[in-house]
Amino acid sequence: MMPDDTTSTAPVAGDVQAVKRVLEGALLVAGEPVSVGHLARLFEPPLDNETVRKLLDALRSEWQGRSVELVQVASGWRFQGTRDLQGHLDRLTPERPPRYSRAAMETLAIIAYRQPVTRGDIESIRGVAVSTNIVKSLEDRQWIEVVGHRETPGHPALYATTRTFLDDLGLTSLAELPPLADLDSSHLLEMPDAPAKAAETALALASPILASDAATEPGAAADRGEPSASSSQTVH
């Protein structure tokens, strides 16, 4: 009688190395973060999530010192190139990353650190009107989304950051954003796509908040060439 091929090659819970090979292969070919729950369901019966996490931690250690590393981000686990190689890897896709204005950076930083916020909240902090195009560009990039509406007249939309935002920064949660007090005041206007540049990106995001009080001073809006919040008719 022929053996059942579907069971003879399937790794079992006790076969740790075989399970790790499956996890490793799945993450290498996925091309995007994979959640622990999804990885657990690769097996029959499914593994418990804690076992998968321990095996992933073991894999992460095994890959240390190589050109590719296993990291955890908001949406799950993924393999990515190490930071020291990123300059070379960027040449694989020579297209320049999107360039965002200071206004867009400030808007994104306010949402990241003060969420959930309305456009009115952002305008109050920046002292200038928020362009609809800025909000749309951040939504199109899937960095922000509407998470509800404030129970005030007009029911303005409440904006918050997304898992994609955290994934692009190489973070697992908002708690990993650097404290504002630890950031310098330099401005990086170009938002890199590579997760390995997350530290630079975090500086770029938060530094405008440090000067948010100055944005509300008389003349601040004029210095940026933007209309002041009080003089514009913004629909929230």
N, C-alpha and C positions, 0 to 999 in steps of 0.2 A: 504494500500500500504506500502510495507516494506521500511524503510529509507535507504538512500544510505550510507553504512558504510564507504566508502572511503572519504566522506566529513564530517561525523558526528564526527570523531575522530581526524581530522586534525587540528592542532593549527592554529589560525589566528593571524594576526599581532597585534591585540589589546590584545590578551591573552598572556601577557608578561611571566607569570610563565610557561605556557605550552611551549612557544618557548624556554625558558631557559632550560627546562627539555630536550627538543630535542637536543639542543646544547651540554648540559652536557653529555647526553647518547652517542651521536655520538663521542665525544672526548674521553670518557672513553673506548669505544670499538675499536677505530680506531687503536691504537697501534703505531701511528706515527703522526707527525704534520699534521694538516688539515688547509688549507688556508681559509681566510674569505670568498672569493668568492665561494668556494666549500660548506662551511657551509650555505651560503645564499641560495644556490640552493636546500637545503633540504626541502624548503617550496614551496608551490604553492598558489599564485604566489611567486617568489623569493623575499626575503627581500633585502633592500638596504644594502650595505656594512657598512655604517656608523652605522646603527641600530644594526647590528651584532656585530660590535666592542664595542659599548656601553654595550650590553648585556654580552659580554665576559668579559669586565672590571668588571661588576657587579658580574659575577660568580667568577672571580679571588678574589674579595674581600670576597665573601661568603666562599671560601675555605681556606682563611688565618687562620693559627693556627692549621690546620689539618696535618695529616701525608703525604697527597698528596697535591700538589699545581698545579695551572693552570698557565702556562707560555707561553710567546710568543717567538718564535724563527724565523729564517729566512724563513722557509717553511710554517709557520703558527702557530697554537696554539696546545698545548698538555698538558696532565697531566703527572706529574712525581713525584717521591718521594722527600721529602725535604732533604736538605743536611745533617742534623743531623742524619738522618736514613740511609744514604747511606752505611755506613760501614756494617750495618746489611743486607741491601738489596743485597749487593754484594755477600753475601753467597748463594743467590738463584741461581747464576750462578758462580760456583767456578772456572771456567776456567780463567787462567791468561790473562789479556789483552795483546795485541801485544806489544812487546818491540822494540823501535826504537833507532837506534844509534844516537850519537851526530851529525854525518854528516847529517842524515835524518832530525833531528830536526832543524838544521841550515838552510837546504835547504827549509823546510816548512816555517820557520820564515821569510826568505828573500822573498819568494813568497807572504806571507801574508801581509808584510809591504811595499813591493816595486812593487807589481803587476801592470800591466802584465810584466813579465820578461822572458828572454830567458835563456837557460842553460849557455850561454856565460856571461850574466849578473851575474848569481849566482856564476860562477867560478871567475869572476873579484872581487866580494865582498869577497868570502871565501878564494881566493888565492889557491884553489885546484880544481882538476877535479871533476865533478859531475858524479857519477856512474849512468849508465842506470838503474841498479836495484833499486836505491833509487827513481828515478823518477817513475818507474813502480809501486813500492810499494805504493807510495802516490796516484798514479792514481787508483790502484786497491782498495784502501781504499775509493776512491771517495772524497778525500780531495782537489785534484787539477785536472785541465783539461786544454786542449789546447783551447784557445779562439781566436786564429788568428795567423798570421805569420807576422813578421817584414819585411818591404820593404827594405831589404838589401840583398847583395849577399848571396845566399843559402836559403833565406827566412826562417830563424829559427823560430821554434814554440814559441809562447808566452804562458806562463803558468799563471794561476790565480787560486784562491781558489774557492770552490763550495758552494752551499747552504748547502750541507751535512756537510762540514767543520764547518760552522756557527752553524748548528743545534747541532753538537756534542759538541760545546763549549757553547751552550745555549745562543747564541747571535742572534740578529735580523739583524745586519749589521756590516760591517767592521769598521764603525765609533765607535763601542763599544769596539774594541780592546784597551787595555790600552796603553797610550802613552809610548814610549820607556823610556823616562826620569823617569817614575814612577816605573819602574821594577828593581828588584835586579838582581844580577849576578849568582844566584844559577841555577843549571841545573837539571831538572826533566826529566829523559830519558824515563820513562814509560808513555805512553799516555793513560790515563784512558778513558773507554767508557762512564762512567756515566756523563751526562750533569751537575750534581751537583758539579763536580770537575773542572768546567770551569775556575775558578780563578787560580787554580794551573797550569792548562794546559797553560793558557795564559802566565804565568810567564816562563814556560818552552819554549814556542815558541819564545818569544821575547828576552830572556836574551842572546842568542848567538849573536844577532845583536849588542849588546852593545860592544862586543869584536871583531866585524868584522874587524876593522882596524888592530888588532893584527894578524888576520889570514893571512894578506898579508905580514907580516914581514918575513925576511929570516928565514928559518928553521921551520916555522909554519906548513907547510905541512908534513915535516918529523916527527914532534912531534905527528901528528895524524896517521902516517903510511900510508898516502895517497899520490899519485903523485901530484906534483904541476900542476897548470893549464897550465903554459907555457911549461912544458915538456911533456904534454900528447897530443895525437891526438884525440880530442873529436869531434864526429860528432853531430852537433846541429839539 
